Amino acid sequence: MKVNYFKTRRAIFNLTVHIVLVTKYRRKVFQKEHLEFLKVAFNSIAAKWDAEVVEINGESDHVHILLTYPPHKLLSGLIANLKQQFSF
């Protein structure tokens, strides 16, 4: 896997995080169509935050997201935005 480093005038960085979102009580609610929808939705949200989704994977009760983001963005804000968009 080739590592992409991002450059600014004063820094070189590669911040990658692995996020796991779990359903309440680990209920098995995700089907294949839901995971495909989440891939599209997470990519659009990440683009608004100048982040890049490297990979999204999941099963019926959780979703794994591997993403890179710039250091001037707050990770807590990005995760809060992801969770806020999909809480029911």
C-alpha positions as CSV (number, residue, x, y, z in Angstrom):
1,M,0.0,0.0,0.0
2,K,1.5,3.3,-1.1
3,V,1.4,6.0,1.6
4,N,0.3,9.4,0.4
5,Y,1.8,12.3,2.4
6,F,0.1,15.7,2.3
7,K,2.1,18.8,2.2
8,T,1.6,22.3,3.4
9,R,4.1,25.1,3.5
10,R,5.5,24.1,6.9
11,A,4.4,20.5,7.4
12,I,4.2,17.0,5.9
13,F,1.5,14.8,7.4
14,N,-0.5,11.6,7.0
15,L,-3.2,11.4,9.7
16,T,-5.2,8.1,9.3
17,V,-7.8,6.9,11.6
18,H,-9.9,3.7,11.9
19,I,-13.4,4.5,13.1
20,V,-15.9,1.8,14.1
21,L,-19.6,2.7,14.4
22,V,-21.7,0.1,16.2
23,T,-25.4,-0.1,16.3
24,K,-27.2,0.1,19.6
25,Y,-27.2,-3.2,21.4
26,R,-25.2,-4.6,18.4
27,R,-28.5,-5.2,16.6
28,K,-28.1,-6.7,13.1
29,V,-29.8,-3.9,11.0
30,F,-27.4,-3.3,8.2
31,Q,-27.9,-5.0,4.9
32,K,-25.8,-4.8,1.7
33,E,-27.9,-1.9,0.4
34,H,-27.4,0.1,3.6
35,L,-23.6,-0.4,3.4
36,E,-23.6,0.9,-0.2
37,F,-25.6,3.9,0.8
38,L,-23.3,4.6,3.7
39,K,-20.2,4.5,1.4
40,V,-21.7,7.2,-0.8
41,A,-22.8,9.3,2.1
42,F,-19.6,9.0,4.1
43,N,-17.6,10.0,1.0
44,S,-19.7,13.1,0.5
45,I,-19.4,14.1,4.1
46,A,-15.6,13.5,4.1
47,A,-15.2,15.7,1.1
48,K,-16.8,18.6,2.9
49,W,-14.3,18.2,5.7
50,D,-11.3,17.9,3.3
51,A,-10.9,14.3,4.4
52,E,-10.6,11.2,2.2
53,V,-12.2,7.9,2.8
54,V,-9.6,5.1,2.2
55,E,-11.9,2.2,2.8
56,I,-15.4,1.4,4.2
57,N,-16.4,-2.0,5.3
58,G,-19.0,-3.5,7.6
59,E,-21.2,-6.2,8.8
60,S,-24.8,-6.4,9.9
61,D,-24.1,-4.7,13.3
62,H,-21.1,-2.3,12.7
63,V,-19.3,-0.3,10.1
64,H,-15.5,0.2,9.8
65,I,-14.2,3.5,8.2
66,L,-10.6,4.1,7.4
67,L,-10.0,7.8,6.6
68,T,-7.3,10.4,6.3
69,Y,-7.8,14.0,7.3
70,P,-5.8,17.2,7.5
71,P,-4.4,18.4,10.8
72,H,-6.3,21.7,10.8
73,K,-9.6,19.8,11.0
74,L,-10.9,18.5,14.4
75,L,-11.3,14.7,14.3
76,S,-14.0,15.0,17.0
77,G,-16.0,17.4,14.8
78,L,-15.7,15.1,11.8
79,I,-16.9,12.1,13.8
80,A,-19.7,14.0,15.4
81,N,-20.9,15.2,11.9
82,L,-20.8,11.6,10.6
83,K,-22.8,10.3,13.6
84,Q,-25.2,13.2,13.5
85,Q,-26.1,12.6,9.8
86,F,-27.1,9.0,10.5
87,S,-28.7,8.9,13.9
88,F,-32.4,8.2,14.0
